[in-house]
Amino acid sequence: MVLRELSDEDRIRARAKALAARTRRAEIKNQFGAGKLSITELLDLVPNDEAIGRLRVMDLLESVPGVGEIRAHTLIDRLGISPSRRLRGLGRKQRIALVDHFQQSPPKVKE
């Protein structure tokens, strides 16, 4: 597949869009990790927000205080979620499992 050559204006727009998406994902991870945004509220944003939909589940889990790469891997294995899965790609059962987990043990709020 041959990609078309981008003009300078297209390239600038693409960079700005990518920066906005990364900034949005960082905001969401910070809000979720701080306990300001629940998992159900976050998952409700996925269909309408492309940037959030592209957030990897692993990255979201690692944004929770006390959860690093090892605990995140353990959790997604237990929930039956692939390490490369993005939020928009979660199935119904995976979403339910994720919500159930965070309702039983919500992220600890930093004060």
C-alpha positions as CSV (number, residue, x, y, z in Angstrom):
1,M,0.0,0.0,0.0
2,V,1.4,3.3,-1.0
3,L,0.8,6.3,1.3
4,R,0.1,9.6,-0.3
5,E,2.6,12.4,0.3
6,L,1.4,14.9,2.9
7,S,1.7,18.6,2.4
8,D,3.3,20.7,5.1
9,E,-0.1,21.9,6.2
10,D,-1.4,18.3,6.5
11,R,1.6,17.3,8.4
12,I,1.1,20.3,10.8
13,R,-2.5,19.4,11.3
14,A,-1.7,15.7,12.0
15,R,1.0,16.7,14.6
16,A,-1.5,19.0,16.3
17,K,-4.2,16.2,16.3
18,A,-1.7,13.7,17.7
19,L,-0.6,16.1,20.4
20,A,-4.2,16.8,21.4
21,A,-4.9,13.1,21.6
22,R,-1.9,12.4,23.8
23,T,-2.8,15.3,26.1
24,R,-6.4,14.1,26.4
25,R,-5.3,10.5,27.2
26,A,-2.9,11.9,29.9
27,E,-5.7,14.0,31.4
28,I,-8.0,10.9,31.6
29,K,-5.3,8.7,33.1
30,N,-4.5,11.4,35.8
31,Q,-8.2,11.9,36.6
32,F,-8.8,8.1,36.8
33,G,-5.7,7.5,38.9
34,A,-6.7,10.3,41.3
35,G,-10.1,8.8,41.7
36,K,-11.9,11.8,40.1
37,L,-13.3,9.7,37.3
38,S,-14.9,6.3,37.8
39,I,-14.4,3.4,35.5
40,T,-18.0,3.5,34.3
41,E,-17.7,7.2,33.6
42,L,-14.5,6.6,31.6
43,L,-16.0,3.7,29.6
44,D,-19.0,5.9,28.8
45,L,-16.7,8.4,27.1
46,V,-15.1,5.8,24.8
47,P,-17.8,5.8,22.0
48,N,-17.7,9.6,21.6
49,D,-14.0,10.3,22.1
50,E,-11.5,8.7,19.7
51,A,-8.5,9.6,21.9
52,I,-9.9,7.8,24.9
53,G,-10.9,4.8,22.7
54,R,-7.3,4.4,21.6
55,L,-6.0,4.3,25.2
56,R,-4.5,0.9,26.0
57,V,-6.1,-0.9,29.0
58,M,-2.5,-1.6,30.3
59,D,-1.7,2.2,30.3
60,L,-5.0,2.9,32.2
61,L,-4.3,0.3,34.8
62,E,-0.7,1.5,35.3
63,S,-2.1,5.0,36.0
64,V,-3.6,3.7,39.3
65,P,-1.4,4.4,42.3
66,G,0.3,1.2,43.4
67,V,-0.2,-0.6,40.1
68,G,2.8,-1.1,38.0
69,E,3.5,-3.3,35.0
70,I,3.5,-6.6,36.9
71,R,0.2,-5.9,38.8
72,A,-1.4,-4.6,35.6
73,H,-0.4,-7.8,33.7
74,T,-1.7,-10.0,36.5
75,L,-5.0,-8.1,36.5
76,I,-5.6,-8.2,32.8
77,D,-4.7,-11.9,32.7
78,R,-7.2,-12.6,35.5
79,L,-9.8,-10.5,33.6
80,G,-9.1,-12.1,30.3
81,I,-7.9,-9.0,28.5
82,S,-5.1,-8.9,26.0
83,P,-2.1,-6.7,27.0
84,S,-2.4,-4.8,23.7
85,R,-6.2,-4.3,23.9
86,R,-7.5,-0.7,23.7
87,L,-10.5,0.6,25.5
88,R,-12.6,0.8,22.3
89,G,-11.8,-2.9,21.6
90,L,-13.1,-4.3,24.9
91,G,-15.9,-6.8,24.7
92,R,-19.0,-6.7,26.8
93,K,-17.7,-9.3,29.3
94,Q,-14.4,-7.6,29.5
95,R,-16.0,-4.3,30.3
96,I,-18.2,-5.9,33.0
97,A,-15.1,-7.6,34.5
98,L,-13.2,-4.3,34.6
99,V,-16.1,-2.4,36.1
100,D,-16.6,-5.2,38.7
101,H,-12.9,-5.1,39.7
102,F,-12.9,-1.3,40.2
103,Q,-16.2,-1.3,42.1
104,Q,-14.7,-3.9,44.5
105,S,-11.4,-2.1,44.8
106,P,-11.5,1.5,43.5
107,P,-8.3,3.5,43.0
108,K,-6.9,5.0,46.2
109,V,-7.3,8.7,46.2
110,K,-4.1,10.7,46.7
111,E,-4.5,13.6,49.1
